[in-house]
Amino acid sequence: MLRSLLESNRAISWKIGNDIIPASRMPLVMGIVNVTPDSFFDGGKHNTPEAAYEHAISLVEQGAVILDIGGESSRPGSAPVSLQEELDRVCPVVEALAQTATISEDLDNPGFRKFYISVDTVKAKVAEECMKLGAHIINDISACMMDPKMIETVASTKASVVLNHMRGNFGTMQQDFKPYTNVVQEVQEELLAQVKKLLDAGVEKERICIDPGIGFGKTVQDNIDLMKSVDVMLKDGYPVLIGTSRKSYIGKMPGLETSDRLIPTVTADIIAALGGASVIRVHDVREAKESLLYLEALKSHDAV
């Protein structure tokens, strides 16, 4: 059984910018850069453009291929952020990172590691401005549902897009949501409904990535069921992103009540990789990257 998992290659390629990121045995690592005072794990740690930029560069050095820049916390119960405040938080970081990437490529720097910039937002205007500054990906945790202009923005900017599944909003998603009868099927159906809207708007299929929304308005059992079903979601023909990093549901599992959630997160990353995820979204890039390198060595016939 383990041998068949190691030898399988379920991941689906994803178009980012002008590049086709090939389906490989190992998912891309997306490093989280929160320019916020109140995100659930690292809020306030990188709460200035300068600190966020330095943290982002360190994540690239640790192995991140995608940097996900967010200026509004999505933790349950978080307060909304105004458009201007979110722009002020994320735009300087995106602009500086885009300039760094361009300069490094132009200089043909042999030590340069290519990276892509994602903006984590539900506001179309924030997404639009960040794309103008050099971002490549719009990561919308509402799957383009909270802002009616977001689908048009994705189409007009030719952005790659992550559709994250969520019911309700930041304030209500964990307190007031309709229980699932079949969480995997319902999440698939609701994501595919949004995918269709993007396709109808002219977005290329190859640019769309889906995220089942681990921890977004779901019970512990819902999250477990989704983690065990990455391969099922791949049947829809879209690359899958899994983001389970340090999330609170982990601490609700038996025996993990006092865990700092790092080791369970790394374990979840490996499970996602074996299931065929194309991207894993994490706070702890070095630990995630090393675990994937180990898994890659097991899969390779030329490892030793």
C-alpha positions in Angstrom: 0.0 0.0 0.0 2.8 2.5 1.0 4.7 1.6 -2.2 1.7 2.4 -4.4 1.2 5.7 -2.7 4.9 6.6 -3.1 4.9 5.7 -6.7 1.7 7.5 -7.6 1.7 10.9 -9.2 -1.8 12.4 -8.9 -1.0 16.1 -8.8 -2.3 18.4 -11.6 -0.4 21.2 -13.3 -1.2 24.8 -12.7 -0.6 27.9 -14.9 0.9 30.8 -12.9 1.8 33.9 -14.9 3.3 32.7 -18.1 4.6 29.5 -16.6 3.0 26.0 -16.5 4.0 24.5 -13.2 4.2 20.9 -14.0 2.4 18.2 -12.1 5.2 16.7 -10.0 5.4 14.2 -7.1 5.9 17.0 -4.6 3.6 19.9 -4.0 4.8 23.5 -4.2 5.2 25.2 -0.8 3.2 28.4 -0.3 4.6 30.5 2.5 2.2 32.6 4.6 3.1 36.3 5.0 0.5 38.0 7.2 0.8 41.8 7.4 -1.7 41.9 10.2 -1.9 42.5 13.9 -4.5 39.8 14.6 -3.9 36.7 12.5 -4.4 33.6 14.6 -0.8 32.3 14.6 1.6 35.0 13.6 -0.5 38.2 13.9 1.8 41.2 14.7 5.0 39.4 14.0 5.5 41.0 10.6 3.1 43.9 10.9 5.0 46.4 8.9 5.8 46.3 5.1 9.6 46.2 6.0 9.2 43.3 8.4 6.8 41.4 6.1 9.2 41.8 3.1 12.2 40.5 5.2 10.1 37.5 6.4 8.9 36.8 2.8 12.5 36.7 1.5 13.5 34.4 4.4 10.7 32.0 3.4 12.0 31.9 -0.2 15.4 31.0 1.1 13.8 28.2 3.1 12.1 26.8 0.0 8.8 28.6 -0.6 7.9 28.9 -4.3 4.8 31.0 -3.6 4.5 33.8 -1.1 0.9 34.5 0.0 0.6 38.1 1.2 -2.4 38.9 3.4 -3.6 42.1 5.0 -6.8 41.0 6.6 -7.2 38.3 9.2 -9.7 35.5 8.4 -9.6 33.9 11.8 -13.0 33.2 13.2 -14.5 36.4 14.8 -11.9 38.7 13.3 -13.0 42.3 12.5 -13.2 43.5 8.9 -10.5 45.8 7.6 -11.2 48.8 5.4 -10.2 48.8 1.8 -7.6 51.6 2.3 -6.0 49.9 5.3 -5.7 46.6 3.5 -4.1 48.3 0.4 -1.7 50.1 2.7 -0.7 46.9 4.3 -0.1 44.6 1.3 0.7 46.8 -1.7 4.2 47.9 -0.5 5.1 44.3 0.2 3.9 43.1 -3.1 5.7 45.9 -5.0 9.0 45.3 -3.2 8.8 41.6 -3.8 8.0 42.0 -7.4 10.9 44.4 -7.9 13.3 41.9 -6.1 12.2 39.1 -8.4 12.6 41.2 -11.5 16.0 42.5 -10.6 17.3 39.1 -9.7 16.1 37.6 -12.9 17.5 40.4 -15.0 20.9 40.0 -13.4 20.8 36.3 -14.1 21.6 35.7 -10.5 22.7 32.0 -10.1 21.6 32.1 -6.4 18.1 33.5 -7.2 15.2 31.2 -6.5 12.2 32.0 -8.6 9.0 32.7 -6.7 5.5 33.7 -7.4 3.4 36.3 -5.5 -0.1 35.6 -4.2 -2.4 38.1 -2.6 -4.8 36.7 0.0 -7.8 38.9 -0.2 -11.6 38.9 -0.7 -11.6 42.5 -2.1 -11.5 42.9 -5.9 -9.8 46.3 -5.7 -7.0 44.9 -3.5 -6.5 42.1 -6.0 -6.5 44.4 -9.0 -4.0 46.8 -7.5 -1.7 43.9 -6.4 -1.8 42.4 -9.9 -0.8 45.8 -11.3 2.2 45.8 -9.0 3.4 42.3 -10.1 1.4 39.7 -8.2 0.6 36.5 -10.0 -2.2 34.8 -8.0 -5.4 35.9 -6.3 -6.2 33.7 -3.3 -9.8 34.4 -2.4 -10.9 32.5 0.7 -14.6 33.2 -0.2 -14.1 31.6 -3.7 -15.0 34.9 -5.3 -18.3 35.2 -3.5 -17.9 38.1 -1.0 -17.1 40.7 -3.7 -19.3 40.6 -6.8 -16.5 42.2 -8.8 -13.9 39.6 -8.1 -14.7 37.2 -10.9 -14.4 40.1 -13.4 -11.1 41.1 -11.8 -9.6 37.6 -12.1 -10.7 37.5 -15.8 -9.5 40.9 -16.7 -6.1 40.7 -15.0 -5.4 37.1 -16.2 -4.6 36.1 -12.7 -4.2 32.6 -11.5 -6.7 32.0 -8.8 -7.3 29.9 -5.7 -10.9 29.2 -4.8 -11.1 28.4 -1.1 -14.3 26.9 0.2 -16.1 28.7 3.0 -19.7 29.2 4.2 -20.7 32.4 5.9 -18.1 35.1 6.7 -15.2 35.6 9.1 -17.4 36.4 12.0 -19.9 33.6 11.6 -18.3 30.7 9.8 -17.5 28.7 13.0 -20.7 29.6 15.0 -23.5 29.7 12.5 -23.3 27.3 9.6 -25.4 24.5 8.2 -24.0 21.1 9.0 -22.8 19.0 6.1 -24.5 15.7 5.1 -21.6 14.7 2.9 -18.8 17.3 3.4 -16.6 16.1 0.5 -19.4 16.0 -2.0 -20.9 19.4 -0.9 -17.6 21.2 -0.9 -16.8 19.8 -4.4 -20.2 20.9 -5.7 -20.0 24.4 -4.2 -16.5 25.0 -5.5 -17.4 23.7 -9.0 -20.3 26.2 -9.1 -17.8 29.0 -8.6 -15.4 27.4 -11.1 -18.2 27.5 -13.7 -18.7 31.2 -13.1 -15.0 31.9 -13.7 -14.9 29.8 -16.9 -18.0 31.6 -18.2 -16.2 34.9 -17.5 -13.3 33.7 -19.7 -10.8 32.6 -17.1 -8.5 29.8 -18.4 -9.2 26.4 -16.7 -5.4 26.0 -16.3 -5.3 29.0 -14.0 -7.8 27.7 -11.5 -6.8 25.9 -8.3 -9.3 24.7 -5.7 -8.9 24.6 -1.9 -11.4 22.6 0.3 -11.1 25.2 3.1 -9.8 23.2 6.0 -10.9 24.9 9.2 -13.3 27.3 7.4 -16.7 26.7 9.0 -16.2 22.9 9.4 -16.1 20.5 12.3 -13.1 18.5 13.3 -14.6 15.5 11.6 -15.4 17.5 8.4 -11.7 18.6 8.3 -10.5 15.0 8.7 -12.8 13.8 6.0 -11.5 16.4 3.6 -7.9 15.7 4.4 -8.5 12.1 3.6 -10.2 12.9 0.2 -7.7 15.0 -1.7 -7.5 12.3 -4.4 -11.3 12.5 -4.8 -11.2 16.2 -5.4 -8.6 15.8 -8.1 -11.2 14.0 -10.2 -12.7 17.4 -11.0 -9.5 18.2 -13.0 -8.2 21.1 -11.0 -5.0 21.3 -8.9 -5.7 21.2 -5.2 -4.2 23.5 -2.5 -4.3 22.3 1.1 -3.9 24.8 4.0 -4.0 23.2 7.4 -1.1 25.0 9.0 -1.3 25.3 12.8 -5.1 25.5 12.6 -7.2 25.3 15.8 -9.1 22.1 14.8 -5.8 20.2 15.4 -5.9 21.2 19.0 -9.3 19.6 19.3 -8.1 16.1 18.4 -7.5 13.7 21.3 -4.1 14.1 22.9 -3.3 17.3 20.9 -5.0 19.8 23.2 -1.7 21.4 24.3 0.2 20.9 21.0 1.8 23.8 19.3 0.4 22.1 16.2 3.7 22.1 14.3 4.3 18.4 14.1 0.6 17.6 13.3 0.9 20.2 10.5 3.9 18.6 9.0 2.1 15.2 9.1 -0.9 16.8 7.4 1.4 18.2 4.7 2.8 14.7 4.0 -0.7 13.3 3.8 -1.7 16.1 1.4 1.3 15.3 -0.7 0.5 11.6 -0.9 -3.1 12.5 -1.8 -1.9 14.5 -4.8 -2.1 18.1 -3.6 -0.3 20.5 -5.9 0.3 23.2 -3.2 0.6 23.2 0.5 0.1 26.6 2.4 2.2 26.8 5.5 3.7 29.1 8.1 6.7 26.9 8.8 8.3 26.6 5.4 11.6 25.0 6.4 9.9 22.1 8.2 7.4 21.6 5.4 10.2 21.6 2.7 12.4 19.2 4.6 9.5 16.7 5.1 8.7 16.9 1.4 12.4 16.4 0.5 12.4 13.3 2.6 9.3 12.0 0.9 10.8 12.8 -2.5 13.8 10.8 -1.6 11.6 7.8 -0.8 9.9 8.2 -4.1 13.1 8.5 -6.1 14.9 5.4 -7.4 18.1 7.4 -7.5 18.0 8.7 -3.9 21.1 6.8 -2.8 
